[in-house]
């Protein structure tokens, strides 16, 4: 899911070094003729990102490869699916150890907007509140394009009703609560959690794009066995100045923060 919304390109660098511009004090101002133009202080920092590798293998007989090509295609699709899920979990919460990528969870801020108060707040309102925080903090420089929640929370949200049994769904055409903002269900998200952001500022750099290869190991050759290997290597990062383009919290925490007492 995330790849469809993020900034994704390939790279040939084993360790990716990027510079991030950290703005300081100073804003743009109107300047009269001959007037002194304002300046902004800032710092430039270099960061190094290391890749992670996600992989999965399965052994097949050569007879299966020859006699059951459709089954082989299904196994290949299953490997791709499982790698994709592991990748998505890593992008969000990977700790950078044992071959994992360093995920973005440690740099994404929580919900902190206290000025928005809503009666009978629900999950829909929590989404709007988190969206509003991102726009408010950034002075509308960002446009959040993706909300990620667990399928259970998604189902509960979609089936919520009022006291008369009428569905509350305020989504627009195309399943958008807010124009340009998609809500997607993902098992990479824990029940009760919510992620929202302008994922254009999430950078995914593929060192190895997804590959499926076949080979032998040990006595595979004499046993007519073949190992199917699926793998990819990638890096992921958000530059420091763009971390406020995201919010990660629990749905209940946001609801509690915006509920009018």
KEMILO-326761 format. One record per residue: residue in one letter; x, y, z of N, C-alpha, C, CB in turn. Coordinates in steps of 0.2 Angstrom, whole numbers, plus 5000, padded with zeros to 4 digits. Glycine has a CB too. Example, Ala and Ser with C-alpha at 12.3 -4.5 7.8 and 13.67 -1.06 7.14 Angstrom:
<nodes>
 vexvo   nX   nY   nZ  caX  caY  caZ   cX   cY   cZ  cbX  cbY  cbZ
     a 5066 4972 5039 5062 4978 5039 5066 4984 5039 5057 4978 5045
     s 5064 4989 5035 5068 4995 5036 5064 5000 5039 5070 4997 5029
</nodes>
This chain:
<nodes>
 vexvo   nX   nY   nZ  caX  caY  caZ   cX   cY   cZ  cbX  cbY  cbZ
     x 5004 4994 5000 5000 5000 5000 5004 5006 5000 4995 5000 5006
     x 5009 5006 5004 5013 5013 5005 5017 5015 4999 5018 5012 5011
     x 5019 5010 4995 5023 5011 4989 5019 5016 4984 5026 5005 4986
     x 5013 5015 4984 5009 5018 4979 5008 5026 4981 5002 5015 4979
     x 5010 5028 4987 5009 5035 4989 5016 5038 4991 5005 5035 4995
     x 5021 5034 4992 5028 5037 4994 5032 5039 4988 5032 5032 4998
     x 5038 5042 4989 5043 5044 4984 5047 5038 4983 5046 5051 4987
     x 5046 5035 4978 5050 5028 4977 5055 5029 4971 5045 5022 4976
     x 5061 5028 4972 5066 5027 4966 5071 5022 4968 5069 5034 4965
     x 5075 5021 4963 5081 5016 4964 5087 5019 4965 5081 5011 4958
     x 5092 5016 4968 5098 5018 4970 5104 5013 4969 5099 5021 4977
     x 5110 5015 4967 5115 5010 4967 5120 5011 4973 5119 5012 4960
     x 5118 5015 4977 5123 5016 4983 5121 5011 4989 5122 5023 4986
     x 5126 5008 4991 5126 5003 4997 5123 5007 5003 5132 4999 4998
     x 5127 5013 5004 5125 5017 5010 5123 5024 5007 5131 5018 5015
     x 5117 5026 5008 5114 5032 5005 5116 5038 5010 5107 5032 5003
     x 5119 5043 5007 5120 5049 5011 5116 5055 5008 5128 5051 5011
     x 5112 5058 5012 5108 5064 5010 5109 5070 5014 5100 5062 5009
     x 5108 5075 5012 5108 5082 5016 5101 5084 5018 5112 5087 5012
     x 5100 5086 5024 5094 5089 5026 5094 5096 5028 5090 5085 5031
     x 5090 5100 5026 5090 5107 5027 5086 5108 5033 5088 5112 5021
     x 5088 5111 5039 5084 5112 5045 5083 5119 5046 5088 5108 5051
     x 5077 5122 5044 5076 5129 5045 5076 5131 5052 5070 5131 5041
     x 5078 5138 5053 5078 5141 5059 5073 5147 5060 5085 5143 5062
     x 5075 5152 5063 5071 5158 5064 5071 5162 5057 5073 5162 5070
     x 5066 5165 5056 5066 5170 5050 5060 5168 5045 5072 5170 5047
     x 5056 5173 5043 5051 5172 5039 5051 5177 5033 5044 5172 5042
     x 5048 5175 5028 5047 5179 5022 5043 5185 5024 5044 5176 5016
     x 5045 5191 5021 5041 5197 5023 5041 5202 5016 5044 5201 5028
     x 5036 5206 5016 5035 5211 5011 5041 5216 5012 5028 5215 5011
     x 5044 5218 5007 5050 5223 5007 5048 5229 5003 5056 5219 5005
     x 5049 5235 5006 5048 5241 5002 5054 5242 4997 5048 5247 5007
     x 5053 5246 4993 5059 5248 4988 5065 5250 4992 5057 5253 4983
     x 5071 5247 4991 5077 5249 4994 5077 5246 5001 5077 5256 4994
     x 5072 5242 5003 5072 5240 5010 5077 5233 5011 5065 5238 5012
     x 5078 5232 5017 5083 5226 5018 5078 5220 5018 5086 5227 5025
     x 5080 5215 5014 5077 5209 5014 5078 5204 5020 5079 5205 5007
     x 5073 5201 5023 5074 5197 5029 5078 5191 5027 5067 5195 5032
     x 5081 5188 5032 5085 5181 5031 5082 5176 5036 5092 5183 5032
     x 5084 5170 5034 5082 5164 5039 5088 5161 5040 5077 5160 5035
     x 5089 5159 5047 5095 5155 5049 5093 5148 5048 5098 5157 5056
     x 5098 5144 5047 5097 5137 5046 5103 5133 5046 5093 5135 5039
     x 5102 5126 5047 5108 5122 5047 5108 5116 5042 5109 5119 5054
     x 5113 5114 5040 5113 5109 5035 5117 5103 5038 5117 5111 5028
     x 5113 5097 5038 5116 5091 5041 5116 5085 5036 5111 5089 5047
     x 5121 5081 5036 5121 5075 5032 5119 5069 5036 5129 5074 5029
     x 5115 5065 5033 5113 5059 5036 5115 5053 5032 5105 5059 5038
     x 5116 5047 5035 5118 5041 5031 5113 5036 5033 5125 5038 5033
     x 5110 5033 5027 5105 5027 5028 5108 5021 5025 5098 5030 5024
     x 5107 5016 5029 5109 5009 5027 5103 5005 5025 5113 5005 5033
     x 5104 5000 5020 5099 4996 5017 5097 4990 5022 5101 4994 5011
     x 5091 4988 5021 5089 4982 5024 5087 4977 5018 5083 4983 5029
     x 5087 4970 5020 5085 4965 5015 5079 4961 5018 5091 4961 5013
     x 5074 4960 5014 5069 4956 5016 5068 4950 5010 5062 4960 5016
     x 5067 4944 5013 5068 4938 5008 5064 4932 5011 5075 4936 5007
     x 5062 4928 5006 5058 4922 5008 5060 4916 5002 5051 4923 5008
     x 5061 4910 5005 5062 4905 5000 5057 4899 5001 5070 4902 5001
     x 5057 4895 4996 5053 4889 4996 5057 4883 4991 5046 4890 4994
     x 5056 4877 4993 5059 4872 4989 5054 4868 4985 5063 4867 4994
     x 5055 4867 4979 5051 4864 4975 5054 4858 4971 5047 4869 4969
     x 5051 4853 4969 5054 4848 4965 5054 4850 4958 5050 4841 4966
     x 5058 4848 4954 5059 4849 4947 5052 4846 4943 5065 4846 4943
     x 5050 4841 4946 5043 4838 4943 5038 4844 4944 5041 4832 4946
     x 5037 4847 4950 5032 4852 4951 5033 4858 4946 5033 4855 4958
     x 5039 4860 4945 5041 4865 4940 5039 4864 4933 5048 4867 4940
     x 5040 4857 4931 5038 4855 4925 5031 4854 4924 5042 4849 4923
     x 5028 4850 4929 5021 4848 4928 5015 4853 4930 5020 4842 4931
     x 5017 4857 4935 5012 4861 4938 5014 4869 4937 5010 4859 4945
     x 5014 4872 4931 5016 4879 4931 5012 4884 4934 5017 4881 4924
     x 5005 4882 4934 5001 4886 4938 5002 4887 4945 4993 4884 4936
     x 5003 4881 4948 5005 4880 4955 5011 4884 4957 5006 4873 4958
     x 5016 4884 4953 5022 4888 4954 5021 4895 4953 5027 4886 4948
     x 5016 4897 4949 5015 4904 4949 5011 4907 4955 5010 4906 4943
     x 5007 4902 4958 5003 4904 4964 5008 4904 4970 4998 4899 4966
     x 5013 4900 4970 5019 4900 4975 5023 4907 4975 5023 4894 4975
     x 5024 4908 4968 5028 4914 4967 5024 4921 4970 5030 4915 4960
     x 5018 4921 4968 5013 4926 4970 5013 4927 4978 5006 4926 4968
     x 5013 4921 4981 5013 4921 4989 5019 4923 4992 5011 4913 4991
     x 5025 4922 4989 5031 4924 4991 5031 4932 4990 5037 4921 4987
     x 5029 4934 4985 5029 4942 4983 5024 4945 4989 5026 4943 4976
     x 5019 4942 4990 5014 4945 4995 5017 4945 5002 5007 4941 4995
     x 5020 4940 5004 5023 4940 5011 5029 4944 5011 5025 4933 5012
     x 5033 4945 5006 5038 4950 5006 5036 4957 5007 5043 4949 5000
     x 5030 4958 5003 5027 4965 5003 5025 4967 5010 5022 4965 4998
     x 5022 4962 5013 5019 4963 5020 5025 4964 5025 5015 4958 5023
     x 5030 4960 5025 5036 4961 5029 5039 4968 5028 5041 4955 5028
     x 5039 4970 5021 5042 4976 5019 5038 4982 5022 5043 4977 5012
     x 5032 4982 5022 5028 4987 5025 5029 4988 5032 5020 4986 5023
     x 5029 4982 5036 5030 4982 5043 5037 4986 5044 5030 4975 5046
     x 5042 4984 5040 5049 4986 5041 5049 4994 5040 5054 4983 5037
     x 5046 4996 5035 5046 5003 5033 5043 5007 5039 5042 5004 5027
     x 5038 5005 5042 5034 5008 5048 5038 5007 5054 5027 5006 5049
     x 5040 5001 5056 5042 5000 5063 5049 4996 5063 5037 4996 5067
     x 5053 4995 5058 5059 4992 5058 5064 4995 5063 5062 4991 5051
     x 5068 4991 5066 5073 4994 5071 5080 4995 5068 5073 4990 5077
     x 5081 4993 5062 5088 4994 5059 5093 4988 5061 5090 5000 5061
     x 5091 4983 5065 5095 4978 5067 5094 4971 5063 5095 4977 5074
     x 5099 4967 5063 5098 4960 5060 5095 4961 5053 5093 4956 5064
     x 5098 4965 5049 5096 4966 5042 5089 4970 5040 5094 4959 5039
     x 5086 4972 5046 5080 4976 5045 5082 4984 5043 5076 4976 5051
     x 5077 4987 5039 5078 4994 5038 5076 4998 5045 5074 4996 5032
     x 5079 5004 5045 5077 5008 5051 5070 5011 5049 5082 5013 5053
     x 5065 5009 5052 5058 5012 5050 5057 5019 5053 5053 5008 5053
     x 5051 5022 5051 5050 5029 5052 5046 5030 5059 5046 5032 5047
     x 5045 5025 5063 5041 5026 5069 5044 5030 5074 5039 5019 5072
     x 5051 5030 5074 5054 5034 5079 5054 5041 5078 5061 5031 5080
     x 5053 5043 5072 5053 5050 5070 5047 5054 5069 5058 5051 5064
     x 5041 5050 5068 5035 5052 5067 5032 5055 5073 5030 5047 5063
     x 5029 5061 5073 5026 5064 5080 5019 5061 5081 5026 5072 5079
     x 5018 5062 5087 5011 5060 5089 5006 5066 5089 5011 5057 5097
     x 5000 5064 5091 4995 5069 5090 4995 5074 5096 4987 5066 5090
     x 4995 5081 5095 4996 5086 5100 4991 5092 5099 5003 5088 5100
     x 4987 5092 5094 4983 5098 5093 4977 5098 5098 4980 5097 5086
     x 4978 5103 5103 4973 5104 5108 4967 5109 5107 4977 5105 5114
     x 4968 5113 5102 4963 5118 5101 4957 5116 5097 4966 5123 5097
     x 4957 5109 5095 4951 5107 5091 4946 5103 5096 4953 5103 5085
     x 4940 5105 5097 4936 5101 5101 4929 5099 5098 4934 5105 5107
     x 4927 5093 5098 4921 5090 5094 4917 5086 5099 4924 5086 5089
     x 4911 5087 5099 4906 5083 5103 4905 5076 5099 4899 5087 5103
     x 4905 5071 5104 4904 5064 5102 4909 5062 5096 4897 5063 5099
     x 4915 5064 5098 4920 5062 5093 4921 5055 5091 4927 5065 5095
     x 4923 5053 5085 4923 5046 5083 4930 5045 5079 4917 5044 5079
     x 4930 5040 5075 4936 5038 5071 4937 5043 5066 4936 5031 5069
     x 4931 5045 5062 4931 5050 5057 4934 5056 5059 4924 5051 5054
     x 4932 5058 5065 4934 5065 5068 4942 5064 5070 4930 5067 5074
     x 4944 5059 5072 4951 5058 5073 4955 5059 5067 4952 5051 5077
     x 4953 5056 5062 4956 5057 5055 4957 5064 5053 4953 5053 5050
     x 4951 5068 5054 4951 5075 5052 4955 5079 5057 4943 5078 5053
     x 4956 5077 5063 4960 5081 5068 4967 5080 5066 4958 5078 5075
     x 4969 5074 5065 4976 5072 5063 4978 5076 5057 4978 5065 5063
     x 4974 5076 5052 4975 5079 5046 4975 5087 5047 4969 5078 5041
     x 4971 5090 5051 4971 5097 5053 4978 5099 5057 4965 5099 5057
     x 4980 5094 5061 4987 5095 5064 4992 5096 5059 4988 5090 5069
     x 4993 5092 5054 4998 5092 5049 4998 5098 5045 4997 5086 5044
     x 4992 5101 5043 4991 5107 5040 4992 5113 5044 4984 5107 5037
     x 4991 5113 5050 4992 5118 5055 4999 5119 5056 4988 5117 5061
     x 5002 5114 5058 5009 5114 5060 5014 5117 5054 5012 5107 5062
     x 5012 5114 5048 5016 5116 5042 5013 5122 5039 5015 5110 5037
     x 5008 5125 5041 5005 5131 5038 5003 5129 5031 5010 5137 5038
     x 5000 5123 5030 4997 5120 5024 5002 5119 5019 4992 5125 5022
     x 5008 5118 5021 5013 5116 5015 5012 5109 5013 5020 5117 5018
     x 5009 5105 5017 5009 5098 5016 5001 5096 5014 5011 5093 5022
     x 5000 5091 5010 4994 5088 5009 4993 5081 5010 4992 5090 5002
     x 4991 5079 5016 4991 5072 5018 4987 5068 5013 4988 5071 5025
     x 4990 5062 5011 4987 5058 5005 4985 5051 5007 4992 5058 4999
     x 4987 5049 5014 4986 5042 5015 4985 5042 5023 4992 5038 5013
     x 4979 5038 5025 4978 5036 5032 4979 5028 5032 4971 5038 5034
     x 4983 5025 5036 4983 5018 5037 4980 5016 5044 4991 5016 5037
     x 4976 5011 5044 4973 5009 5050 4972 5001 5049 4966 5012 5052
     x 4971 4998 5055 4970 4990 5054 4964 4989 5051 4971 4987 5061
     x 4963 4983 5048 4957 4981 5045 4951 4981 5050 4957 4974 5041
     x 4952 4979 5056 4947 4979 5061 4944 4986 5062 4950 4976 5068
     x 4949 4990 5063 4947 4997 5064 4943 5000 5058 4953 5002 5066
     x 4946 4998 5052 4942 5000 5046 4935 4998 5046 4946 4998 5040
     x 4934 4992 5047 4928 4989 5047 4923 4992 5052 4928 4981 5048
     x 4926 4993 5058 4922 4996 5064 4920 5004 5061 4925 4997 5070
     x 4924 5007 5058 4923 5014 5056 4918 5014 5050 4929 5017 5053
     x 4918 5009 5046 4914 5009 5040 4907 5007 5042 4916 5004 5035
     x 4906 5003 5047 4899 5001 5049 4896 5004 5055 4900 4993 5051
     x 4900 5010 5058 4897 5013 5063 4890 5017 5061 4902 5019 5066
     x 4885 5017 5066 4879 5020 5064 4877 5025 5070 4874 5014 5064
     x 4872 5029 5068 4869 5033 5073 4864 5030 5077 4866 5040 5070
     x 4860 5033 5082 4855 5030 5086 4849 5028 5082 4853 5035 5091
     x 4848 5030 5076 4843 5028 5072 4845 5022 5067 4840 5033 5068
     x 4851 5020 5068 4853 5014 5064 4856 5016 5057 4848 5009 5063
     x 4857 5023 5056 4859 5025 5049 4867 5025 5049 4856 5032 5048
     x 4869 5023 5044 4877 5023 5043 4879 5030 5044 4879 5020 5037
     x 4885 5031 5047 4888 5038 5048 4893 5040 5042 4892 5038 5055
     x 4895 5035 5038 4900 5036 5033 4900 5043 5030 4900 5030 5028
     x 4904 5047 5031 4904 5053 5028 4909 5054 5022 4906 5059 5032
     x 4911 5048 5019 4916 5048 5014 4913 5050 5008 4918 5040 5013
     x 4917 5053 5004 4916 5056 4997 4917 5050 4992 4920 5062 4995
     x 4915 5052 4986 4916 5047 4980 4923 5045 4980 4914 5050 4973
     x 4925 5039 4979 4932 5036 4979 4934 5035 4986 4936 5041 4976
     x 4930 5034 4991 4932 5033 4998 4936 5038 5001 4935 5026 4998
     x 4935 5044 4999 4939 5049 5002 4935 5053 5007 4942 5054 4997
     x 4938 5053 5014 4934 5057 5019 4936 5065 5018 4937 5055 5026
     x 4942 5066 5015 4944 5073 5013 4947 5072 5006 4950 5076 5019
     x 4945 5077 5002 4948 5076 4995 4955 5075 4995 4946 5083 4991
     x 4958 5070 4991 4965 5068 4991 4967 5064 4996 4968 5075 4990
     x 4963 5062 5001 4966 5058 5007 4962 5051 5006 4964 5062 5014
     x 4966 5046 5005 4964 5040 5005 4965 5036 5012 4967 5036 5000
     x 4960 5032 5014 4960 5028 5020 4961 5021 5017 4954 5029 5024
     x 4966 5018 5019 4968 5011 5017 4969 5006 5024 4975 5011 5013
     x 4966 5000 5023 4967 4995 5028 4974 4991 5027 4961 4990 5029
     x 4977 4990 5033 4984 4987 5032 4985 4983 5038 4990 4992 5031
     x 4987 4976 5037 4988 4972 5043 4995 4974 5046 4988 4965 5041
     x 4999 4978 5043 5005 4981 5046 5004 4986 5052 5009 4984 5040
     x 4998 4988 5052 4996 4993 5058 4992 4989 5063 4991 4998 5055
     x 4994 4990 5069 4991 4987 5075 4984 4989 5076 4995 4988 5082
     x 4980 4985 5079 4973 4987 5080 4973 4993 5085 4969 4981 5083
     x 4970 4998 5084 4969 5004 5088 4974 5009 5086 4971 5002 5095
     x 4979 5008 5082 4984 5013 5079 4981 5016 5073 4991 5010 5078
     x 4984 5022 5072 4982 5026 5066 4989 5030 5063 4976 5031 5067
     x 4990 5029 5057 4995 5033 5054 4992 5037 5048 5001 5028 5051
     x 4994 5044 5048 4992 5048 5043 4998 5053 5041 4986 5052 5045
     x 4998 5054 5034 5003 5059 5032 5003 5060 5025 5010 5056 5034
     x 5008 5065 5023 5009 5066 5016 5015 5062 5014 5011 5074 5015
     x 5013 5056 5012 5018 5051 5011 5023 5052 5005 5015 5044 5010
     x 5021 5058 5001 5026 5060 4996 5033 5062 4999 5024 5066 4993
     x 5033 5063 5006 5039 5065 5010 5042 5059 5013 5038 5070 5015
     x 5039 5053 5012 5043 5046 5014 5047 5044 5008 5037 5041 5016
     x 5053 5043 5009 5058 5041 5003 5059 5034 5004 5064 5045 5004
     x 5058 5030 4999 5060 5023 4998 5065 5022 4992 5053 5018 4997
     x 5070 5020 4994 5076 5019 4989 5077 5012 4988 5082 5023 4991
     x 5076 5009 4982 5077 5002 4981 5084 5001 4978 5072 4999 4976
     x 5088 4997 4982 5095 4995 4980 5094 4989 4976 5099 4994 4987
     x 5090 4984 4978 5088 4978 4974 5081 4979 4973 5091 4972 4977
     x 5078 4979 4967 5071 4978 4966 5069 4971 4967 5068 4981 4959
     x 5063 4970 4968 5060 4963 4970 5063 4958 4964 5053 4963 4970
     x 5066 4953 4966 5068 4948 4961 5066 4941 4964 5076 4948 4960
     x 5065 4936 4959 5063 4929 4960 5068 4925 4956 5056 4928 4958
     x 5072 4921 4960 5077 4917 4957 5077 4910 4959 5084 4920 4959
     x 5079 4905 4955 5079 4898 4956 5087 4896 4957 5075 4894 4951
     x 5088 4891 4961 5095 4889 4962 5095 4882 4966 5099 4894 4965
     x 5101 4879 4966 5102 4873 4970 5106 4875 4976 5105 4868 4966
     x 5105 4871 4982 5110 4871 4987 5110 4864 4990 5107 4875 4993
     x 5116 4862 4993 5118 4856 4996 5116 4850 4991 5113 4854 5002
     x 5112 4845 4992 5111 4840 4988 5105 4841 4984 5111 4833 4992
     x 5102 4847 4983 5096 4848 4979 5097 4845 4972 5095 4856 4978
     x 5103 4846 4969 5104 4844 4962 5102 4836 4961 5111 4845 4959
     x 5105 4832 4966 5104 4825 4965 5097 4823 4967 5109 4821 4969
     x 5093 4827 4971 5087 4825 4973 5081 4829 4968 5086 4828 4980
     x 5083 4832 4963 5079 4835 4959 5075 4841 4962 5074 4830 4955
     x 5078 4844 4967 5075 4850 4971 5078 4856 4968 5076 4849 4978
     x 5073 4861 4968 5075 4868 4966 5073 4873 4972 5073 4870 4959
     x 5077 4878 4974 5075 4883 4979 5073 4889 4975 5080 4884 4984
     x 5067 4891 4976 5064 4898 4974 5066 4903 4979 5057 4898 4972
     x 5069 4908 4977 5071 4914 4982 5068 4920 4979 5079 4914 4982
     x 5065 4924 4984 5062 4930 4983 5065 4935 4988 5054 4931 4983
     x 5068 4941 4985 5071 4946 4990 5071 4953 4987 5078 4943 4991
     x 5072 4957 4991 5073 4964 4989 5077 4968 4994 5067 4968 4988
     x 5081 4973 4992 5085 4977 4997 5083 4984 4996 5093 4976 4996
     x 5082 4988 5002 5079 4995 5001 5081 4999 5007 5072 4995 5000
     x 5081 5005 5006 5082 5010 5012 5075 5014 5012 5088 5015 5010
     x 5075 5017 5018 5069 5021 5019 5070 5027 5024 5063 5017 5022
     x 5068 5033 5023 5069 5039 5027 5065 5044 5026 5077 5041 5027
     x 5064 5049 5031 5060 5055 5031 5065 5060 5033 5054 5055 5035
     x 5066 5065 5029 5071 5071 5031 5068 5075 5037 5072 5076 5025
     x 5072 5077 5041 5070 5080 5048 5065 5085 5047 5076 5082 5051
     x 5066 5090 5042 5061 5095 5041 5054 5093 5039 5064 5100 5036
     x 5054 5087 5037 5047 5085 5034 5044 5080 5039 5048 5082 5027
     x 5046 5079 5045 5043 5074 5049 5036 5076 5052 5048 5073 5055
     x 5035 5083 5052 5029 5085 5054 5023 5084 5049 5029 5093 5056
     x 5025 5081 5043 5020 5080 5038 5017 5073 5040 5024 5079 5031
     x 5018 5070 5045 5015 5064 5048 5013 5064 5055 5020 5058 5047
     x 5008 5060 5056 5006 5059 5063 5005 5052 5064 4999 5063 5065
     x 5007 5049 5070 5006 5042 5072 5004 5042 5079 5012 5038 5071
     x 4998 5039 5081 4995 5039 5087 4990 5033 5088 4992 5046 5090
     x 4987 5033 5093 4981 5028 5094 4975 5032 5092 4981 5025 5101
     x 4970 5029 5090 4963 5032 5088 4960 5034 5095 4959 5027 5085
     x 4961 5030 5100 4958 5033 5106 4961 5039 5109 4958 5027 5111
     x 4968 5039 5109 4971 5045 5111 4969 5052 5107 4979 5044 5110
     x 4968 5051 5101 4966 5057 5097 4959 5059 5099 4967 5056 5090
     x 4954 5054 5099 4947 5055 5101 4947 5058 5108 4943 5048 5101
     x 4951 5056 5113 4951 5059 5120 4953 5066 5119 4956 5055 5124
     x 4958 5067 5115 4961 5074 5115 4956 5079 5111 4967 5074 5111
     x 4952 5077 5107 4947 5082 5104 4940 5082 5106 4947 5080 5096
     x 4939 5077 5111 4932 5077 5113 4930 5083 5118 4931 5070 5117
     x 4925 5086 5116 4922 5092 5120 4919 5089 5126 4918 5096 5116
     x 4921 5091 5132 4918 5089 5139 4912 5093 5140 4924 5089 5144
</nodes>
